[in-house]
Amino acid sequence: FSDPAPAAETPSVAVKIPFLRIILDPYSLFIDQVGKFLVVGSFIALVMAVLSLSAGQGFMCIYQDYRAHGYCIDNVWIYGLVRIINLFLFAIFMTKWYQICYQNRPLNCDTLCRVGHTDLKTFATLLVFILLSLISALSLYLLIVRVPNPDWRIELLYFAVVSLGFWVPFLLIRFYSVFGFVMGGEKVPPLRLIWNKSAGNTLRLLCSISLLFVVSVFMMFGFMNNFRLAAVRHAVYISWIVEYLYNLMLLLLLAFFVNHCRLQQIYLFGRKDHGQ
């Protein structure tokens, strides 16, 4: 596939991102690289399946019938540890997918199995974005547990300040190009420069992320409904297949997100791979 045309080289002037391309291209770019996804995604999905099932945290554990006969562990610490490791595996997949598809790294065992500084930086960046996104959840919690104040001015001020956390996810979508630089092992531009260049594109970026969210919800609920009957009969025997397919689906959605981050990087700063 061919990347979009580079953005203008004006240092801090806002760049207009094409509306339809930022929405549809994350999926069209994936179609061009579906073969590579089957290799990279299959490898990471298998590692995740072994980890989850060995720790008793498989997908089928959400069904009560399976929990009565399958291997499930109710331990908060094990649950948290498995999720952190899975998040690290997500970061590894994001880095490998970006480097193989957009930097022409060879698709071999060395590329897939070697964990380097770039993978760690992607993991750290992913943690930062997740923690910042959780500020909105904290704001919601503070509004739910608050005790109403009889003074309407204090109540209004409290609501106004706490509600600022709901804006954080909408602001973060303008900085998703940071992932592209981190995954590519490049120097991240100043955040102020990213903010200035992405000005006027919030609605376009929000529409693209919203479509990805809708696709994610549709696939997740479809997956749960398709395998609900599997919890009734012979769920133990197909737990490996279900777990593998579930992880592969998550990586598919993650590939769409990486493509979106790559497009932001291209449109805002232009393509600079291989001297271009």
C-alpha positions in Angstrom: 0.0 0.0 0.0 1.0 3.6 -0.4 1.1 6.1 2.4 -0.8 9.4 2.2 1.0 12.5 0.9 3.3 14.1 3.6 2.0 17.0 5.5 3.3 20.5 4.9 6.7 21.3 6.5 5.5 24.5 8.2 6.7 23.9 11.8 3.7 24.8 14.0 0.8 25.5 11.6 -2.3 23.3 12.0 -2.6 20.6 9.3 -6.0 19.6 8.0 -6.5 15.8 8.1 -8.8 14.4 5.4 -12.0 13.4 7.0 -12.8 10.2 5.2 -9.3 8.9 5.0 -8.6 9.2 8.8 -11.9 7.2 9.3 -11.5 4.5 6.7 -7.8 4.1 6.1 -7.1 2.3 9.4 -9.1 -0.6 7.9 -7.9 -0.4 4.3 -4.3 -0.4 5.5 -5.0 -3.5 7.5 -6.4 -5.3 4.4 -3.2 -4.6 2.6 -1.2 -6.3 5.4 -3.6 -9.1 6.5 -1.0 -11.7 5.8 1.5 -10.2 8.1 -1.2 -9.9 10.8 -1.9 -13.6 10.6 1.7 -14.3 11.4 2.4 -11.6 14.1 -1.0 -11.8 15.6 -1.1 -15.6 15.7 2.2 -15.7 17.6 1.3 -13.1 20.2 -2.3 -14.6 20.6 -0.8 -18.0 21.3 1.5 -16.6 24.0 -1.4 -14.8 25.6 -3.6 -17.9 25.5 -1.0 -20.0 27.3 -0.6 -17.3 29.9 -4.3 -16.7 30.6 -5.3 -20.4 30.7 -2.3 -21.4 32.8 -3.2 -18.7 35.4 -6.9 -19.7 35.4 -8.0 -16.4 33.8 -9.4 -17.6 30.5 -12.2 -16.0 28.6 -14.6 -18.9 29.3 -14.4 -18.2 33.1 -17.1 -15.5 32.6 -19.6 -18.3 32.2 -20.8 -19.9 35.4 -21.3 -23.4 33.8 -17.6 -23.4 32.8 -16.4 -22.2 36.2 -18.0 -25.2 37.8 -16.0 -27.6 35.6 -13.1 -25.6 34.2 -9.9 -24.2 35.6 -10.6 -20.7 37.0 -8.9 -18.9 39.8 -10.5 -16.1 41.8 -7.5 -14.1 43.0 -7.2 -10.4 42.6 -3.4 -10.4 42.5 -3.2 -13.1 39.9 -5.9 -11.3 37.9 -4.0 -8.0 38.0 -0.6 -9.6 37.2 -2.0 -11.4 34.2 -3.6 -8.2 32.9 -0.3 -6.3 33.3 1.5 -9.0 31.4 -1.1 -9.0 28.7 -0.8 -5.2 28.4 2.9 -5.7 27.9 2.2 -8.2 25.2 -0.1 -5.7 23.6 2.8 -3.2 23.5 5.0 -5.8 21.9 2.4 -6.5 19.2 2.0 -2.8 18.6 5.7 -2.3 18.1 6.2 -5.4 15.9 3.2 -4.6 13.8 4.4 -1.0 13.2 8.0 -2.0 12.5 7.1 -4.8 10.1 4.4 -3.0 8.2 5.8 0.6 8.1 9.5 0.2 8.5 10.0 -2.9 6.4 11.5 -5.0 9.2 11.9 -8.6 8.2 9.2 -10.9 9.3 11.2 -13.6 11.0 11.7 -15.3 14.4 14.3 -12.8 15.5 12.0 -9.8 14.9 9.1 -11.5 16.7 10.9 -12.9 19.7 13.4 -10.1 20.5 12.1 -7.6 23.1 14.0 -4.3 23.0 13.9 -0.8 24.4 11.3 0.2 21.9 8.9 -2.3 23.2 9.5 -1.1 26.8 8.9 2.5 25.7 5.7 1.6 23.9 4.6 -0.2 27.1 5.4 2.9 29.2 3.5 5.2 26.7 0.5 2.9 26.7 0.4 3.0 30.5 0.6 6.8 30.6 -2.3 7.1 28.1 -4.4 4.6 30.0 -3.8 6.3 33.4 -4.6 9.7 31.9 -7.8 8.3 30.4 -8.8 6.9 33.8 -9.1 10.5 35.1 -12.6 10.6 33.6 -13.5 7.5 35.6 -12.2 9.2 38.7 -14.3 12.3 38.0 -17.4 10.1 37.6 -16.6 8.4 40.9 -16.1 11.7 42.7 -19.5 12.9 41.4 -21.3 9.7 42.5 -19.9 9.6 46.1 -20.0 13.3 46.8 -22.2 14.6 49.6 -24.4 17.5 48.2 -23.4 20.8 49.7 -26.2 23.1 50.9 -24.3 26.1 49.4 -25.2 26.1 45.7 -22.0 28.0 44.9 -19.7 25.4 46.4 -21.7 22.7 44.8 -21.5 24.3 41.4 -17.8 24.9 41.8 -17.2 21.3 42.8 -19.1 20.0 39.9 -17.3 22.3 37.4 -13.8 21.4 38.7 -14.4 17.6 38.9 -16.1 17.5 35.5 -13.0 18.8 33.8 -11.7 15.2 34.0 -14.3 14.2 31.4 -12.4 16.3 28.8 -9.2 14.4 29.2 -10.0 11.5 26.7 -11.0 14.1 24.1 -7.8 15.9 24.5 -5.7 12.8 24.3 -6.9 11.8 20.9 -4.9 14.7 19.5 -1.7 13.1 20.8 -2.1 9.6 19.4 0.6 10.3 16.9 3.0 10.0 19.8 2.6 6.2 19.6 3.8 6.3 16.0 7.1 8.0 17.0 7.6 5.7 20.0 6.9 2.5 18.1 9.2 3.6 15.3 12.0 4.3 17.7 12.0 8.0 16.7 12.2 11.1 18.7 8.8 12.4 19.9 8.2 16.0 18.8 7.3 18.5 21.6 3.8 18.0 22.8 3.0 21.7 22.2 4.0 21.2 18.5 1.7 18.2 18.2 -1.1 20.2 19.9 -0.7 23.1 17.4 -0.5 20.9 14.3 -3.6 18.9 15.3 -5.7 22.0 16.0 -9.0 21.9 14.1 -9.0 18.1 13.7 -10.6 17.1 17.0 -13.9 16.2 15.4 -12.3 14.2 12.6 -10.1 12.3 15.1 -13.1 11.7 17.4 -15.2 10.3 14.5 -12.3 7.9 13.6 -11.9 6.7 17.2 -15.7 6.5 17.7 -16.0 4.2 14.7 -13.2 2.0 16.1 -15.1 1.9 19.4 -18.3 0.9 17.7 -16.5 -1.9 15.8 -14.9 -3.0 19.0 -18.2 -3.2 20.9 -19.9 -5.0 18.0 -17.1 -7.6 17.8 -16.9 -8.1 21.5 -20.7 -8.7 22.0 -20.8 -10.9 18.9 -18.0 -13.0 20.2 -19.6 -13.4 23.6 -23.0 -14.4 22.1 -21.4 -16.9 19.7 -19.6 -18.8 22.4 -22.2 -18.6 25.1 -23.6 -22.0 24.3 -20.1 -23.5 24.5 -20.2 -23.1 28.2 -22.9 -25.6 28.5 -21.4 -28.6 26.7 -17.7 -29.5 26.3 -16.5 -26.1 27.2 -13.3 -27.4 28.7 -12.3 -29.0 25.4 -12.8 -25.8 23.3 -11.4 -23.4 25.9 -8.1 -23.2 24.1 -9.7 -22.4 20.8 -11.9 -19.8 22.3 -9.1 -18.2 24.2 -6.9 -18.1 21.1 -9.6 -16.6 18.9 -10.5 -14.0 21.6 -6.9 -12.8 21.9 -6.6 -12.7 18.1 -9.7 -10.5 18.0 -8.2 -8.1 20.5 -5.0 -7.9 18.5 -7.0 -7.2 15.4 -8.7 -4.2 17.1 -5.2 -3.1 18.3 -3.9 -3.3 14.8 -6.6 -0.8 13.7 -5.6 1.5 16.5 -1.9 1.4 15.5 -2.9 2.2 11.9 -4.9 5.2 13.2 -1.8 6.4 15.1 0.3 6.0 12.1 -2.1 8.0 10.0 -2.0 10.8 12.5 1.8 10.8 12.4 1.9 10.9 8.6 -0.7 13.7 8.2 0.7 15.9 10.9 4.4 15.5 10.3 4.9 13.8 6.9 6.6 10.5 6.1 10.3 10.4 6.9 11.0 6.7 6.6 14.0 5.7 4.4 15.0 9.3 3.9 11.7 10.5 2.5 
